[in-house]
Amino acid sequence: MKITRIEAIPVCVPLKKGMTAKTAHGEHVTSPYVIVKVHTDEGLVGLGEATISGLWSGETQRGTVAVIEEYIAPQIVGKDPRDITSARRAMDFIIKLNPFTKAAVEMALWDIAGKAAGVPVYQLLGGKVRDKVRIKLVVWARDVPGSRKMAEEHLARGVSCVKVKTGLDVDGDIARVRAVREVTPKHIPVTTDSNCGWTIQQTKHCLRALADVNLLLAEQPIPPGDPAAMAELRRETPTPIMADESVFTLQDAWLLTTHRAADVLSIYPGKHGGIAATAEIVAVAKAAGIRCTIGSNLELGIGTAAMLHVAAAFPEVDCDTFPADTIGPFYHEGEIITQPLDLGPPYAKVPDGVGFGVELDEKMLAKFRVG
C-alpha cells in the first residue's frame, strides 16, 4: 500500500452560544482547525485532525496547511502508510516543532493501519483495558453567578467531576472555585486549571486558601519551563499538581518526573505530535510511578476519537481517578463525523469500529470549510 496524496482541509467550527471558552490564555469562540485526509492506492483513506492554536503551540491554520503541503507530503507520499515510525522520523527531520500538525498526519496513518487490519486502533496499541472513559466538564472563567450556573448545568447532564478555570485574578479565582464547590455534591470532585496564569506565590496562596475545598488536583498553575518550581509547589501545597502546558515532549516528561514535579501528567496526541509519541510519554510516567489522564484542546470528533483510543489502551491513563477532557464536541455547534461519539457524561464510550471508528461527514465538512 502506498500514500498517493494528502489533503489538508481548513475548517472553522463555532462554539455553542453560552459555551464559549474563557481561560487565562484568552477567549475561544471559534475553532480554526485543519482536517487531514491521507489517500492510498488501495482506496483506504485515513482521517486526522489538527486542533491548532497560536496561543497554545504557535501553530496557525494557514501554517498547518503549508507545512503539510510543502514539507510533510513530499516526504511521505509514495511510502507505505503503515510505516508509522518511518513517517515520524521523516516529519521530524524535515521540520521542527509543529506537534499538532504532525499529530494530524500521524493520526491518519493509524486510522489507515486499523482499517487495513480490520481492527480498532486501540487493538494496534495492545488492546483495550477499558471500554469507557470517565470525563469531566469545564466551567470557564466567568463571574461567580455565571460559574455557578454553568456548574449546575454540567451536573444536570450527569457529569461526575467538574473542572474550574482559574489563573485570571486571585480573588475572582477563589470565589469562582468556592461557588462551584457549593453547588457540587461532596462526592463529586472539583479540579482547577490555571493555564499557567498564576505565579508561584499566587499558587501557594490560592491552594492554601482552598484547602478546605479538597480539590482533586490543580492543573498547570504556573508557566512551563521551571520543573523545580513545580516540585516546590508539590511539596508545599496540599493539592496534587497536574502538568499540562509543561509536558509537550518526551524530554519534558523526563524532566518533570526526575524533578518529582507533578502528581499527574495531562497527555493527548495533538500536544505530543502523535499517538506513538504519547505512548512514549506514558512509558516515562509508568517508569516514574505516576499516572496520566487525557487533556484537551477542544477537539472535534476525529481528534476526540483518537484520544479515546489512547485512553482505552494504557492502564497508566487513569481516567477513573483523574477524569479526562475528551469533551470538545460538547462545546461545538456542529460536527464533521457522520455519527457523533457517545461522550456521556459521566463516561465516554470508546468507539469500536475499524481505525478510529468514525467516518467523515462530507456535507458538514463542506459547511465548515474555509475558502
C-alpha positions in Angstrom: 0.0 0.0 0.0 1.2 3.5 -0.9 0.2 7.0 0.1 -1.0 8.8 -3.0 -1.8 12.2 -1.7 -2.6 14.2 1.5 -5.4 16.7 1.8 -5.2 19.5 4.4 -8.6 21.0 4.8 -9.1 24.1 6.9 -12.3 24.4 8.8 -13.8 26.9 11.2 -16.4 25.5 13.7 -18.0 27.9 16.2 -18.6 27.0 19.8 -22.2 26.9 21.0 -23.7 30.1 22.3 -23.2 30.2 26.1 -20.4 27.6 25.9 -17.6 29.7 24.5 -14.4 29.3 26.4 -12.6 31.9 28.6 -9.3 30.9 30.2 -6.0 32.5 31.3 -5.0 32.1 27.6 -7.9 34.3 26.4 -11.2 33.6 24.8 -12.0 30.7 22.4 -15.1 31.5 20.4 -14.5 29.5 17.2 -12.1 26.7 16.3 -10.0 27.2 13.2 -8.7 23.7 12.8 -7.4 21.5 9.9 -8.8 18.2 8.9 -6.4 15.8 7.2 -7.2 13.0 4.7 -4.4 10.7 3.7 -5.3 8.8 0.5 -3.8 5.4 -0.6 -3.6 3.4 -3.8 -5.8 0.7 -2.2 -8.7 3.1 -1.7 -8.3 3.4 2.1 -8.5 7.0 3.5 -7.1 7.9 6.9 -8.5 10.8 8.9 -6.7 13.2 11.2 -7.4 16.5 12.9 -5.1 19.3 13.8 -6.6 21.3 16.7 -4.1 24.1 16.3 -4.0 27.3 18.3 -1.4 30.0 18.1 -1.7 30.7 21.8 -1.2 27.0 22.6 1.6 25.6 20.3 2.3 28.5 18.0 0.7 26.8 15.0 -1.8 28.5 12.8 -4.4 27.2 10.3 -2.5 28.6 7.3 0.8 27.4 8.7 -0.5 23.9 9.2 -1.8 23.6 5.6 1.5 25.0 4.3 3.6 22.6 6.5 1.6 19.6 5.3 1.6 20.5 1.6 5.1 21.9 1.3 7.1 19.9 3.8 5.4 16.7 5.0 3.6 15.5 1.9 6.7 15.4 -0.3 8.4 13.3 2.4 5.8 10.6 2.8 3.7 10.4 -0.4 4.7 7.2 -2.1 5.5 5.5 1.2 3.6 2.7 3.0 1.2 4.5 5.4 1.6 1.7 7.9 5.3 2.5 8.3 4.4 5.0 11.1 7.9 5.1 12.7 9.5 5.9 9.4 6.9 8.7 8.8 7.5 10.2 12.2 11.2 10.3 11.5 10.7 11.9 8.1 8.4 14.6 9.5 10.8 15.4 12.4 13.7 15.5 10.0 12.1 17.9 7.5 10.6 20.4 10.0 11.0 21.0 13.7 8.2 21.5 16.3 4.6 21.7 14.8 3.2 19.0 17.1 -0.5 19.3 16.3 0.2 19.4 12.6 2.4 16.2 12.7 -0.1 14.6 15.0 -2.9 15.1 12.5 -1.0 13.3 9.8 0.2 10.5 12.1 -3.4 10.0 13.3 -4.5 9.4 9.7 -1.8 6.8 9.3 -3.0 4.9 12.4 -6.6 5.2 11.1 -5.4 3.6 7.8 -3.4 0.9 9.7 -6.5 0.0 11.7 -8.7 -0.1 8.6 -6.2 -2.2 6.7 -6.0 -4.7 9.5 -9.8 -4.6 10.1 -9.4 -3.7 13.8 -9.8 -0.6 16.0 -6.6 1.5 16.7 -6.6 0.5 20.3 -6.0 -3.1 19.2 -2.9 -2.0 17.4 -1.8 -0.4 20.7 -2.0 -3.7 22.5 -5.7 -4.0 23.1 -8.1 -2.1 25.3 -8.1 -2.2 29.1 -11.3 -0.2 29.4 -14.5 0.2 27.4 -15.4 3.7 28.8 -13.6 6.8 29.9 -14.7 8.9 32.8 -14.9 12.6 31.8 -15.1 16.0 33.4 -16.8 19.1 32.1 -15.3 22.6 32.3 -16.6 25.8 34.0 -15.0 28.6 32.1 -13.6 31.7 33.8 -16.8 33.6 34.3 -18.2 35.7 37.1 -19.4 33.9 40.2 -23.1 33.7 39.2 -22.2 32.5 35.7 -19.8 29.9 37.0 -22.4 28.6 39.5 -25.0 28.4 36.7 -22.6 26.5 34.3 -21.6 24.0 37.0 -25.3 23.3 37.8 -25.9 22.7 34.0 -23.0 20.3 33.9 -24.2 18.4 37.0 -27.7 18.2 35.5 -26.1 16.4 32.5 -24.8 13.7 34.9 -21.1 14.6 35.0 -19.1 13.2 37.9 -16.2 15.7 38.0 -16.1 19.5 37.4 -13.1 21.5 36.3 -12.9 25.2 37.1 -10.8 27.6 35.0 -8.6 29.9 37.1 -5.5 31.9 36.6 -7.0 35.3 35.9 -7.1 37.1 39.2 -6.6 35.6 42.7 -9.8 36.8 44.4 -12.0 36.0 41.5 -10.4 32.6 41.1 -11.0 31.7 44.7 -14.6 32.9 44.6 -15.3 31.0 41.4 -14.0 27.7 42.8 -15.9 28.2 46.0 -19.1 28.9 44.1 -18.7 25.7 42.1 -17.9 23.7 45.2 -21.0 25.0 46.9 -23.4 23.6 44.2 -21.4 20.4 43.6 -22.2 17.4 45.8 -19.4 16.3 48.1 -18.9 13.0 46.4 -18.2 14.8 43.0 -14.6 16.0 42.8 -13.6 19.5 41.7 -10.3 20.4 39.9 -8.8 23.7 38.9 -6.9 24.7 35.7 -5.0 27.9 35.7 -3.4 27.5 32.3 -0.1 29.0 33.5 -1.9 32.1 34.8 -0.6 32.1 38.5 2.8 32.9 39.8 4.3 30.5 42.3 3.4 32.9 45.2 -0.2 33.2 44.0 -0.5 29.4 43.6 0.7 28.8 47.2 -1.8 31.4 48.4 -4.8 30.1 46.4 -4.2 26.4 47.1 -3.8 27.0 50.8 -6.9 29.2 50.8 -8.8 26.5 49.0 -7.5 23.6 51.2 -11.0 23.1 52.7 -12.4 22.6 49.2 -10.4 19.4 48.9 -9.5 19.8 45.3 -8.8 16.6 43.3 -5.9 18.4 41.6 -4.6 21.8 40.4 -3.7 21.7 36.7 -0.7 23.7 35.4 -0.9 26.6 37.9 2.4 28.3 36.8 4.1 28.7 33.4 6.2 25.9 32.0 10.0 25.8 32.0 10.7 25.5 35.7 10.2 22.0 37.0 12.0 22.9 40.2 9.2 25.5 40.9 6.5 22.9 40.2 8.3 20.5 42.5 8.3 23.2 45.2 4.5 23.7 44.8 4.0 19.9 45.0 5.9 19.8 48.3 4.5 22.9 49.9 0.8 22.9 49.0 -2.0 20.4 49.9 -3.3 19.8 46.4 -1.9 17.3 43.8 -0.3 19.1 40.8 -1.0 18.1 37.2 1.3 19.1 34.4 -0.2 20.1 31.0 1.5 23.0 29.2 4.8 21.9 30.7 4.7 18.5 29.1 4.7 18.7 25.3 7.8 16.5 24.6 9.3 13.3 25.8 12.2 15.4 27.3 9.6 17.5 29.1 8.1 14.3 30.7 11.6 13.1 31.7 12.5 16.5 33.3 9.2 16.7 35.2 9.4 13.1 36.5 13.1 13.4 37.5 12.3 16.6 39.5 9.2 14.9 41.0 7.4 18.0 39.8 3.9 16.6 39.1 1.5 14.0 40.5 -0.3 13.6 37.2 0.6 14.2 33.5 -2.1 15.5 31.1 -1.4 13.9 27.8 -3.0 13.7 24.3 -1.9 13.0 20.8 -2.1 16.5 19.4 0.1 18.1 22.0 2.8 15.4 21.7 3.0 15.1 18.0 1.0 11.9 17.6 -0.1 8.7 19.2 3.3 7.0 19.2 4.9 9.9 21.0 2.1 9.9 23.5 2.8 6.2 24.2 6.4 7.1 24.9 5.4 9.7 27.4 3.1 7.2 29.1 6.1 4.9 29.4 8.1 7.6 31.2 5.2 8.2 33.6 4.9 4.5 34.2 8.7 4.2 35.0 8.3 7.2 37.4 5.3 5.6 39.1 2.9 8.4 38.3 -0.4 8.5 36.5 -1.7 10.2 33.3 -5.0 11.4 32.1 -6.3 12.8 28.8 -6.2 16.6 28.3 -7.8 18.5 25.5 -7.5 21.4 23.1 -11.3 21.3 22.4 -11.0 18.7 19.7 -13.8 17.8 17.2 -14.8 14.2 16.6 -11.7 12.8 14.9 -9.3 14.1 17.5 -11.6 13.1 20.3 -11.8 9.6 18.9 -8.0 9.3 18.8 -7.8 10.4 22.4 -10.4 7.8 23.4 -8.4 5.0 21.8 -5.3 6.1 23.7 -7.2 6.2 26.9 -8.5 2.7 26.2 -5.2 1.1 25.6 -3.0 2.2 28.5 -3.6 1.3 32.2 -1.5 4.2 33.2 -4.0 6.6 31.7 -6.1 6.6 34.9 -9.3 8.4 34.0 -11.3 6.7 36.7 -9.3 8.6 39.3 -8.5 11.7 37.2 -11.3 12.2 34.7 -10.4 13.0 31.1 -11.1 16.0 28.9 -12.4 14.1 25.9 -15.2 16.7 25.7 -14.5 19.0 22.7 -17.7 18.0 20.7 -19.9 19.1 23.7 -18.9 22.7 23.1 -19.0 23.0 19.3 -22.1 23.9 17.3 -21.5 21.2 14.7 -19.6 18.1 14.0 -17.8 16.7 10.9 -18.3 13.0 11.5 -21.4 11.1 10.5 -22.2 9.5 13.8 -21.5 11.6 16.9 -19.4 10.0 19.6 -21.1 8.8 22.8 -19.5 11.1 25.3 -21.9 10.5 28.2 -21.5 12.0 30.7 -20.3 10.6 33.1 -18.5 8.2 30.8 -17.4 8.4 27.1 -17.7 5.2 25.2 -14.6 4.1 23.2 -15.6 3.6 19.6 -15.2 0.0 18.4 -15.2 0.4 14.6 -12.1 -0.2 12.5 -9.4 2.5 12.6 -10.8 5.3 14.9 -14.3 4.1 14.2 -15.5 7.4 12.8 -16.5 8.5 9.3 -16.2 12.0 7.8 -19.5 13.8 7.0 -18.6 15.4 3.7 -21.6 17.8 3.8 -20.7 19.1 7.2 -17.0 19.3 6.1 -18.1 21.5 3.2 -20.3 23.6 5.5 -17.4 24.5 7.9 -14.7 24.5 5.2 -12.7 27.8 5.0 -12.1 29.3 1.5 
